[in-house]
């Protein structure tokens, strides 16, 4: 079925492409004629969150327009409450449900499509086939869709990805977008929602941990080369629990991380009789509950992965760990005073990242470094005694 869908999709593209329609230029884009906008960020959680400043800027530029946001269906629950949007359009990835997606886009009568990433050609192709008259995209990575675009906005390699996405709007509409508010990620959540989550969780566990400090560990990453070794997490947790009985270690991880979470929890446990201080949510937490869980933390120790960006968006203090990832592109870009970064230079040059067959460079960051960063975070507040 997938091959049939792909073949049919390509046949439609070829037929459409033979019409040789003249594309509008930037100078022909009239903001006064924009009533419906389709924004696209259909890759990972972090990428989509990092696109929300550009979505909010789009709302400022077009205060009376309807803005819809195409995101990965499995992540869409995180973005449904975004006040800048009319609705979320779910994208299922690859060639899944593409003709249904095409019909959905056609029904939106969009005047403008803004694509805030340069991978995965299918959403751009669907926007083109749906007849959206103006399509703009950041970057040049995926040139298979170059012929479908009105504008390709150059990457500024020195710039954070939030800035790169804002560059799409700067290029099209000659706006500055230079304030700190312009660059802030959007992920609305009520304080009461976090409080309710933690009250329900702790009550269900039959233990009163309400007064304990909550330190979260993001034990996995979207790619193995970004993940701090699990033995390091175990050793760090063991040291923190030995320092204080008033600390909870909360393990976070996605589907499939249950085994790693269990092993890390067992590695943290000093002896069978010690006071319980570990809450293992790895692989057990529905995505829609993730913001509430992270909002209730005192500190989040994390790899460069989706939940890291969720925590930053929520103003939860973080200690983030960077070796192969590019800090200037995906590091914390708001409230930097509460976000500590531990960064080490890449040991290999060139770094092949996701193609690496021996991804162990994150082990360069020592347990002692992270432990001291945690102590520095808490000691002025008297949370640890020694």
Secondary structure as GFF3:
##gff-version 3
##sequence-region A 1 386
A	DSSP	alpha_helix	2	17	.	.	.	ID=ss1
A	DSSP	three_ten_helix	26	28	.	.	.	ID=ss2
A	DSSP	three_ten_helix	31	33	.	.	.	ID=ss3
A	DSSP	beta_strand	36	40	.	.	.	ID=ss4
A	DSSP	alpha_helix	45	49	.	.	.	ID=ss5
A	DSSP	alpha_helix	52	61	.	.	.	ID=ss6
A	DSSP	beta_strand	66	72	.	.	.	ID=ss7
A	DSSP	three_ten_helix	73	78	.	.	.	ID=ss8
A	DSSP	beta_strand	87	91	.	.	.	ID=ss9
A	DSSP	alpha_helix	98	107	.	.	.	ID=ss10
A	DSSP	beta_strand	112	115	.	.	.	ID=ss11
A	DSSP	alpha_helix	122	129	.	.	.	ID=ss12
A	DSSP	beta_strand	135	138	.	.	.	ID=ss13
A	DSSP	three_ten_helix	143	148	.	.	.	ID=ss14
A	DSSP	beta_strand	151	153	.	.	.	ID=ss15
A	DSSP	alpha_helix	161	173	.	.	.	ID=ss16
A	DSSP	three_ten_helix	181	183	.	.	.	ID=ss17
A	DSSP	alpha_helix	191	204	.	.	.	ID=ss18
A	DSSP	beta_strand	213	218	.	.	.	ID=ss19
A	DSSP	three_ten_helix	224	226	.	.	.	ID=ss20
A	DSSP	alpha_helix	230	243	.	.	.	ID=ss21
A	DSSP	beta_strand	247	252	.	.	.	ID=ss22
A	DSSP	alpha_helix	258	268	.	.	.	ID=ss23
A	DSSP	beta_strand	278	280	.	.	.	ID=ss24
A	DSSP	alpha_helix	287	295	.	.	.	ID=ss25
A	DSSP	beta_strand	299	303	.	.	.	ID=ss26
A	DSSP	alpha_helix	306	313	.	.	.	ID=ss27
A	DSSP	beta_strand	318	322	.	.	.	ID=ss28
A	DSSP	alpha_helix	327	330	.	.	.	ID=ss29
A	DSSP	three_ten_helix	336	338	.	.	.	ID=ss30
A	DSSP	beta_strand	339	343	.	.	.	ID=ss31
A	DSSP	three_ten_helix	353	355	.	.	.	ID=ss32
A	DSSP	three_ten_helix	361	364	.	.	.	ID=ss33
A	DSSP	alpha_helix	367	378	.	.	.	ID=ss34
A	DSSP	three_ten_helix	379	381	.	.	.	ID=ss35
###
